[in-house]
Amino acid sequence: MRTPRTARRLRLLAGVLLAASLALAGCDGGGDGGGDSAKAAADSGAERAGAPGGAAARVQGGGKGGVPGNRTPRTAPDAVVRTASLTVEVADVPKALAAARSAAEDAGGYVGDETTRRGEDGHERTRVVLRVPAERYDEVLGALSGAGRLVDRTAKAVDVTDQVVDVASRIRSQRASVDRIRALMDGAGRLSDVVSLEGELSSRQADLEALLARQASLKERTGLATITLSLSGTPVRKASGDGAPGFTDALAGGWRACLSVLRWIALGLGAALPFAVLVALLALLWLRVVRPRLPRRAEPVPAMTALGPLPAARPAPGSAERAAGGDGG
């Protein structure tokens, strides 16, 4: 059985434990709040410095229990350079070229470059560079791809947002630098200072103009997409009903082969003709000019002695009679 004193002691102990529990809970809550405040301050400072750590800390830290906090959705790039290359076979190259020009001009673009040539097979080949607005790029590209039989297609997109932002920042800094140099020139009193500042001002203005030119180039490249279209003519062939080559196709093929052989023979004769003419001229020169002037071979001369030429041998006696008798017999 509890006494009144024991009951008072238990109540006092319970009150002390309750107060201690409340104090500990308050300390924990204050610690969490301080940590959140420090983290928010750190994130804010990182964002002002332009570092990506603030956004990463918010995503990784999140809320309590490891639940991610509010995530910022990734947006599409602001500056993209788009280029494409197409090779299309068409039946009528001039007609397809006119259609490509119309597609580019209707979209608000223009024709940048054009080259047309005729191959050895007699077919026209045209290469044209089209510049179209970036927002109409996909539409024009689809129209050009369906102009004929698509042989090859290549598309490329390059994000240059970082370059655009960097150039804009450097332009602002360079303009501020030019303004400071001009302010110093206004307050300069000596001629040497003015000359030195003018040289520095010219250098910084040249850098500023280069940055402005680069900014204009980036704006032009991102505002207008580049499409390089190659058009190639294809022959229109009439095939038989089953798709196999017929008699006329074989006749045309044989005639083309015969013409090719005759052309090669003519080329061979034409190549050998200069050498044949040169050999004929050399032979004529030998027979008509060189050979008659050569010394002739001398005839044999009878042997000579101090007393004169040697006498010829006389026939033996009776040889003439024997020879005549033999003839008469």
C-alpha positions as CSV (number, residue, x, y, z in Angstrom):
1,M,0.0,0.0,0.0
2,R,1.4,3.3,-1.1
3,T,1.8,6.2,1.3
4,P,1.0,9.8,0.4
5,R,4.7,10.6,0.4
6,T,5.6,7.9,-2.0
7,A,2.8,9.0,-4.3
8,R,4.2,12.6,-4.3
9,R,7.7,11.3,-5.1
10,L,6.4,9.3,-8.1
11,R,4.5,12.3,-9.4
12,L,7.5,14.5,-9.1
13,L,9.7,11.9,-10.9
14,A,7.2,11.6,-13.7
15,G,7.1,15.4,-14.1
16,V,10.9,15.5,-14.3
17,L,11.0,12.7,-17.0
18,L,8.3,14.5,-19.0
19,A,10.1,17.8,-18.9
20,A,13.3,16.1,-20.0
21,S,11.6,14.4,-22.9
22,L,10.1,17.7,-24.1
23,A,13.5,19.3,-23.9
24,L,15.2,16.6,-25.9
25,A,12.4,16.8,-28.6
26,G,12.9,20.5,-28.8
27,C,16.6,20.1,-29.3
28,D,16.1,17.6,-32.1
29,G,13.6,19.8,-33.9
30,G,15.9,22.8,-33.6
31,G,18.8,20.7,-35.0
32,D,16.8,19.6,-38.0
33,G,15.7,23.2,-38.6
34,G,19.2,24.5,-38.4
35,G,20.4,21.8,-40.8
36,D,17.7,22.6,-43.3
37,S,18.5,26.3,-43.1
38,A,22.2,25.6,-43.6
39,K,21.5,23.3,-46.5
40,A,19.1,25.9,-48.1
41,A,21.8,28.6,-47.7
42,A,24.4,26.3,-49.3
43,D,22.1,25.5,-52.2
44,S,21.3,29.2,-52.7
45,G,25.0,30.1,-52.7
46,A,25.8,27.3,-55.2
47,E,23.0,28.5,-57.5
48,R,24.3,32.1,-57.4
49,A,27.8,30.9,-58.2
50,G,26.5,29.0,-61.2
51,A,27.6,25.6,-59.9
52,P,25.5,22.5,-60.5
53,G,25.9,21.3,-57.0
54,G,22.9,23.1,-55.6
55,A,20.4,21.3,-57.9
56,A,22.1,18.0,-57.2
57,A,22.0,18.5,-53.5
58,R,18.3,19.3,-53.7
59,V,17.6,16.1,-55.7
60,Q,19.8,13.9,-53.6
61,G,18.8,15.4,-50.2
62,G,15.1,15.6,-50.9
63,G,12.7,15.4,-48.0
64,K,12.8,13.2,-44.9
65,G,13.2,9.5,-45.3
66,G,15.1,9.8,-48.5
67,V,12.1,10.9,-50.6
68,P,13.2,13.2,-53.4
69,G,12.2,16.8,-53.2
70,N,10.9,19.0,-56.0
71,R,12.8,18.2,-59.2
72,T,13.2,20.8,-62.0
73,P,12.3,19.2,-65.3
74,R,15.0,19.2,-67.9
75,T,14.1,21.6,-70.7
76,A,15.0,21.3,-74.4
77,P,18.2,23.1,-75.6
78,D,17.8,26.7,-76.5
79,A,20.3,26.8,-79.4
80,V,20.7,23.8,-81.7
81,V,22.6,23.6,-85.0
82,R,20.7,21.2,-87.4
83,T,22.2,19.8,-90.5
84,A,21.0,17.0,-92.9
85,S,22.3,15.3,-96.1
86,L,20.0,13.6,-98.6
87,T,20.6,11.5,-101.7
88,V,17.5,10.9,-103.8
89,E,17.0,9.3,-107.2
90,V,14.4,10.9,-109.4
91,A,13.1,10.4,-112.9
92,D,13.3,14.2,-113.8
93,V,16.1,16.1,-112.1
94,P,15.1,19.6,-113.2
95,K,11.5,19.1,-112.0
96,A,12.7,17.7,-108.6
97,L,15.1,20.6,-108.3
98,A,12.3,23.2,-108.9
99,A,10.2,21.4,-106.3
100,A,13.0,21.5,-103.7
101,R,13.5,25.3,-104.3
102,S,9.8,25.9,-103.9
103,A,9.7,23.9,-100.6
104,A,12.6,25.9,-99.2
105,E,11.2,29.3,-100.3
106,D,7.7,28.5,-99.1
107,A,9.2,27.7,-95.7
108,G,10.9,31.0,-95.5
109,G,14.4,29.8,-96.5
110,Y,16.6,30.1,-99.6
111,V,19.0,28.2,-101.8
112,G,22.6,28.6,-100.6
113,D,24.5,26.8,-103.3
114,E,23.8,24.7,-106.4
115,T,25.9,22.5,-108.7
116,T,24.7,20.6,-111.7
117,R,26.7,18.2,-113.9
118,R,26.1,15.4,-116.4
119,G,27.8,12.0,-115.9
120,E,29.3,9.7,-118.4
121,D,26.1,7.7,-118.6
122,G,24.2,10.8,-119.7
123,H,22.2,11.3,-116.4
124,E,22.1,14.7,-114.6
125,R,23.3,15.0,-111.1
126,T,22.5,18.1,-109.0
127,R,23.7,19.1,-105.5
128,V,21.9,21.9,-103.8
129,V,22.3,23.4,-100.3
130,L,19.1,24.7,-98.8
131,R,18.8,26.9,-95.7
132,V,15.4,26.7,-94.0
133,P,14.1,28.0,-90.6
134,A,14.7,25.6,-87.8
135,E,11.0,25.4,-86.9
136,R,10.2,24.2,-90.5
137,Y,13.2,21.8,-90.7
138,D,11.3,18.5,-90.1
139,E,8.6,19.5,-92.6
140,V,11.0,20.4,-95.4
141,L,13.1,17.3,-94.7
142,G,10.1,15.0,-95.0
143,A,9.0,16.6,-98.3
144,L,12.5,16.3,-99.8
145,S,12.8,12.7,-98.7
146,G,9.5,11.8,-100.6
147,A,10.6,13.4,-103.9
148,G,11.9,10.1,-105.2
149,R,13.7,6.9,-104.2
150,L,15.7,7.7,-101.0
151,V,19.2,6.4,-101.3
152,D,20.9,7.9,-98.3
153,R,19.9,10.2,-95.4
154,T,22.0,11.7,-92.6
155,A,20.8,14.1,-89.9
156,K,22.7,15.8,-87.1
157,A,21.9,18.1,-84.3
158,V,24.5,19.9,-82.2
159,D,23.6,21.8,-79.0
160,V,25.5,25.1,-78.8
161,T,23.6,26.6,-75.9
162,D,26.8,26.8,-73.8
163,Q,28.6,28.6,-76.6
164,V,25.8,31.1,-77.0
165,V,25.7,31.8,-73.2
166,D,29.5,32.1,-73.0
167,V,29.7,34.5,-75.9
168,A,26.9,36.7,-74.5
169,S,28.7,36.8,-71.2
170,R,32.0,37.7,-72.7
171,I,30.3,40.5,-74.8
172,R,28.9,42.1,-71.7
173,S,32.3,42.0,-70.0
174,Q,34.1,43.3,-73.0
175,R,31.6,46.2,-73.4
176,A,32.1,47.1,-69.7
177,S,35.9,47.0,-70.3
178,V,35.6,49.3,-73.3
179,D,33.4,51.7,-71.3
180,R,36.1,51.8,-68.5
181,I,38.8,52.6,-71.0
182,R,36.8,55.4,-72.4
183,A,36.2,56.8,-69.0
184,L,39.9,56.8,-68.3
185,M,40.6,58.6,-71.6
186,D,38.1,61.3,-70.6
187,G,40.1,61.9,-67.3
188,A,43.6,61.5,-68.8
189,G,45.7,64.7,-68.7
190,R,49.0,63.7,-70.3
191,L,49.4,62.9,-74.0
192,S,51.3,59.7,-73.3
193,D,48.4,58.4,-71.2
194,V,46.0,59.2,-74.0
195,V,48.1,57.4,-76.6
196,S,48.4,54.3,-74.4
197,L,44.7,54.3,-73.6
198,E,43.8,54.7,-77.3
199,G,45.9,51.6,-78.2
200,E,44.2,49.6,-75.4
201,L,40.8,50.8,-76.5
202,S,41.4,49.7,-80.1
203,S,42.5,46.3,-79.0
204,R,39.5,45.8,-76.8
205,Q,37.1,47.1,-79.5
206,A,38.6,44.6,-81.9
207,D,38.0,41.8,-79.4
208,L,34.4,43.0,-79.0
209,E,33.8,43.1,-82.7
210,A,35.1,39.5,-83.0
211,L,32.8,38.3,-80.3
212,L,29.8,40.1,-81.9
213,A,30.6,38.4,-85.2
214,R,30.7,35.0,-83.5
215,Q,27.4,35.7,-81.8
216,A,25.8,36.6,-85.2
217,S,27.2,33.4,-86.7
218,L,25.8,31.3,-83.9
219,K,22.4,33.1,-84.3
220,E,22.4,32.4,-88.0
221,R,23.4,28.8,-87.7
222,T,20.8,28.1,-85.0
223,G,18.1,30.0,-86.7
224,L,18.5,28.3,-90.1
225,A,19.0,24.6,-90.6
226,T,21.2,23.4,-93.5
227,I,20.0,20.6,-95.8
228,T,22.3,19.3,-98.6
229,L,20.2,17.6,-101.3
230,S,21.8,15.4,-104.0
231,L,19.5,14.6,-106.9
232,S,20.4,11.8,-109.4
233,G,18.5,10.9,-112.6
234,T,17.4,7.3,-113.2
235,P,16.7,5.8,-116.6
236,V,13.1,4.8,-117.3
237,R,13.1,1.2,-118.6
238,K,10.2,-0.6,-120.2
239,A,10.2,-4.3,-119.1
240,S,8.1,-7.2,-120.4
241,G,5.0,-8.3,-118.5
242,D,6.8,-10.8,-116.3
243,G,9.6,-8.4,-115.4
244,A,12.3,-10.3,-117.4
245,P,14.3,-8.5,-120.2
246,G,12.8,-9.0,-123.7
247,F,14.2,-9.2,-127.2
248,T,14.4,-5.4,-127.5
249,D,16.4,-5.2,-124.3
250,A,18.8,-7.9,-125.6
251,L,19.1,-6.1,-128.9
252,A,19.8,-2.8,-127.2
253,G,22.4,-4.4,-125.0
254,G,24.2,-6.0,-128.0
255,W,24.1,-2.8,-129.9
256,R,25.7,-0.9,-127.0
257,A,28.3,-3.6,-126.7
258,C,29.1,-3.4,-130.4
259,L,29.4,0.4,-130.2
260,S,31.7,0.0,-127.2
261,V,34.0,-2.4,-129.1
262,L,34.1,-0.1,-132.1
263,R,34.9,2.8,-129.9
264,W,37.8,1.0,-128.3
265,I,39.2,-0.1,-131.7
266,A,39.0,3.5,-132.9
267,L,40.8,4.7,-129.8
268,G,43.5,2.1,-130.4
269,L,44.0,3.1,-134.0
270,G,44.0,6.7,-133.1
271,A,46.7,6.1,-130.5
272,A,48.8,4.0,-133.0
273,L,48.4,6.4,-135.9
274,P,51.2,8.9,-134.9
275,F,53.7,6.1,-134.5
276,A,52.8,4.6,-137.9
277,V,53.2,8.0,-139.6
278,L,56.6,8.5,-137.9
279,V,57.8,5.0,-139.1
280,A,56.7,5.7,-142.7
281,L,58.5,9.0,-142.8
282,L,61.7,7.4,-141.5
283,A,61.5,4.6,-144.1
284,L,60.9,7.1,-146.9
285,L,63.9,9.2,-145.7
286,W,66.1,6.1,-145.8
287,L,65.1,5.0,-149.3
288,R,65.2,8.4,-151.0
289,V,67.9,10.4,-149.2
290,V,70.2,8.3,-147.1
291,R,70.6,5.1,-149.2
292,P,71.5,6.8,-152.5
293,R,74.3,8.7,-150.8
294,L,76.0,5.6,-149.4
295,P,79.3,4.5,-151.2
296,R,78.8,1.5,-153.6
297,R,80.9,-1.7,-153.2
298,A,84.0,-1.7,-155.6
299,E,84.3,-4.4,-158.4
300,P,87.3,-6.8,-158.2
301,V,90.4,-5.6,-160.1
302,P,92.9,-8.0,-161.8
303,A,96.2,-8.7,-160.1
304,M,99.0,-6.4,-161.2
305,T,102.8,-6.9,-161.4
306,A,105.7,-4.7,-162.1
307,L,105.6,-5.7,-165.8
308,G,101.9,-5.3,-166.1
309,P,98.9,-7.4,-165.7
310,L,99.4,-11.1,-165.6
311,P,98.6,-12.9,-168.9
312,A,95.6,-15.0,-169.1
313,A,96.2,-18.8,-169.3
314,R,96.4,-20.1,-173.0
315,P,94.3,-23.1,-173.9
316,A,96.2,-26.3,-174.5
317,P,97.0,-27.3,-178.1
318,G,94.4,-29.4,-179.8
319,S,91.8,-28.4,-177.3
320,A,90.0,-26.2,-179.8
321,E,89.9,-29.0,-182.4
322,R,88.7,-31.5,-179.9
323,A,86.1,-29.1,-178.7
324,A,84.9,-28.5,-182.3
325,G,85.0,-32.2,-183.1
326,G,82.9,-32.9,-180.1
327,D,80.4,-30.3,-181.1
328,G,80.2,-31.8,-184.6
329,G,79.8,-35.4,-183.4
